[in-house]
Structure formats: C-alpha cells, structure tokens
C-alpha cells in the first residue's frame, strides 16, 4: 500500500519473522534495483567493497582496533567522491532547529578538519586517500 502526496511518499506493510521487504525510491538517472535479489546483490557488493577497503589499512592488534576501523570508515564516508574533499562534518548545514532556516556552518570542507582526517587515514596505512 503506497501513497504519494505532493513531495511525500508513505507506505505501510506488516512483516512477520522471516519475511523480507524491498523498497526502492529514486530520483536519480542511475538504474535502481527492481527486485529483492538485485537489491541484495548490490548491498553485498557494496559491503564487500568496504571490507576490501578497510583491509588495506594497518590496524594494530589492540582492544581499540574495531573503533579505529569504524572511525576510518566514517572518515572515508565523509569524502566527496568527485573531488576527494572531506566534509567538515556529517551534520554540516543542518538547520539550528528542525524546520528552521538558520545554519551555523556554511562551509562544506574545512582545511584544518580535512588535514586531521587525512593524517588519521595516513597513520592507519590508508595513504591512498
């Protein structure tokens, strides 16, 4: 059951244990998966690409290893693919209050923050970044 109202799309379904549901919404020129199997394949390939990327790094055998890996993945996720610029923060340009118009940060990338992020990735053996 799908409803479209202006700029909103709403759907409702009931799942029980073991059920799978597939939803794809897109306003992109890129093709979207048409079936659950296609979506699962794309998700597996994406996860595998991230696993291969993190395995390039040199992470110490330390209790903090998983935290270092998670942090590296977040830093990589903040990179703008076409230029390599690192976003200042994942929350950049969010309004001060929900529905508000005042933003406190209009810069998308800070040289200082990008430098620290790149230094962190380099230190972990991810120097290609």
C-alpha positions as a printed Julia matrix, in Angstrom:
129×3 Matrix{Float64}:
  0.0     0.0     0.0
  1.75    3.1    -1.27
  0.51    6.66   -1.12
  2.03    9.67   -2.85
  1.0    13.13   -1.68
  2.94   16.04   -3.14
  6.55   15.57   -2.03
  5.73   12.75    0.4
  5.64    9.02   -0.14
  4.14    6.79    2.51
  3.89    3.03    2.63
  2.7     0.55    5.17
  3.09   -3.19    5.37
  3.16   -5.89    8.0
  6.09   -8.27    8.3
  6.4   -11.4    10.34
  9.54  -13.24   11.38
 11.49  -14.4     8.35
  9.78  -12.05    5.88
 11.75   -9.74    3.6
 10.58   -6.47    2.13
 12.14   -4.47   -0.67
 11.59   -0.77   -1.31
 13.4     1.44   -3.82
 12.77    5.16   -4.2
 14.88    7.15   -6.6
 15.08   10.49   -8.31
 18.33    9.55   -9.97
 19.34    8.85  -13.54
 21.06    5.69  -12.3
 19.08    2.47  -12.55
 17.64    1.15   -9.31
 17.18   -2.5    -8.38
 13.84   -3.9    -9.47
 13.78   -6.97   -7.24
 14.83   -8.02   -3.76
 17.53  -10.25   -5.3
 19.03   -7.34   -7.26
 18.97   -5.11   -4.16
 20.57   -7.81   -2.0
 23.28   -8.32   -4.63
 24.06   -4.59   -4.74
 24.14   -4.42   -0.92
 26.5    -7.42   -0.76
 28.81   -5.88   -3.4
 28.83   -2.56   -1.53
 29.63   -4.24    1.79
 32.37   -6.27    0.13
 33.92   -3.12   -1.37
 34.01   -1.52    2.1
 35.53   -4.71    3.6
 38.25   -4.73    0.95
 38.96   -1.05    1.56
 39.29   -1.43    5.35
 41.55   -4.48    4.91
 44.12   -2.29    3.14
 44.68   -0.42    6.41
 47.26   -1.28    9.05
 45.38   -1.52   12.32
 47.23   -2.53   15.48
 46.14   -5.62   17.38
 44.71   -3.64   20.22
 41.4    -3.55   22.11
 40.62   -0.36   20.17
 41.1    -1.95   16.74
 37.38   -2.09   15.93
 36.96    1.56   17.0
 39.83    2.63   14.74
 38.28    0.73   11.83
 34.87    2.29   12.46
 36.41    5.75   12.62
 38.3     5.18    9.37
 35.06    4.08    7.67
 33.3     7.23    8.89
 36.12    9.44    7.58
 36.02    7.65    4.22
 32.24    8.07    4.15
 32.64   11.82    4.58
 34.7    12.09    1.39
 33.05   13.66   -1.66
 33.84   11.19   -4.42
 34.2    13.52   -7.44
 36.81   15.77   -5.79
 38.03   13.89   -2.72
 37.09   16.8    -0.46
 36.25   15.77    3.1
 33.09   17.23    4.57
 33.57   19.34    7.66
 31.06   17.13    9.47
 28.2    14.84    8.62
 25.88   17.46   10.09
 27.13   20.38    8.01
 24.46   22.87    7.03
 21.7    21.31    9.1
 19.37   23.96   10.46
 19.65   25.1    14.08
 16.19   23.69   14.79
 14.04   21.21   12.83
 12.24   23.16   10.13
 14.4    26.21   10.87
 16.36   28.24    8.37
 19.43   29.31   10.39
 22.57   27.36    9.64
 25.68   27.9    11.69
 28.13   26.39    9.24
 28.07   27.31    5.57
 31.43   25.77    4.71
 31.36   22.25    3.32
 35.02   21.46    3.88
 37.49   22.91    6.36
 41.19   22.71    5.59
 42.0    22.04    9.27
 39.46   19.2     9.61
 40.4    17.69    6.26
 44.06   17.74    7.31
 43.33   15.9    10.57
 41.15   13.36    8.78
 43.78   12.68    6.12
 46.5    12.43    8.77
 44.39    9.86   10.62
 43.83    7.79    7.47
 47.52    8.04    6.54
 48.56    6.94   10.03
 46.37    3.83    9.63
 48.06    2.88    6.36
 45.29    4.24    4.16
 47.68    6.61    2.4
 45.96    6.27   -0.99
 43.27    8.54    0.39
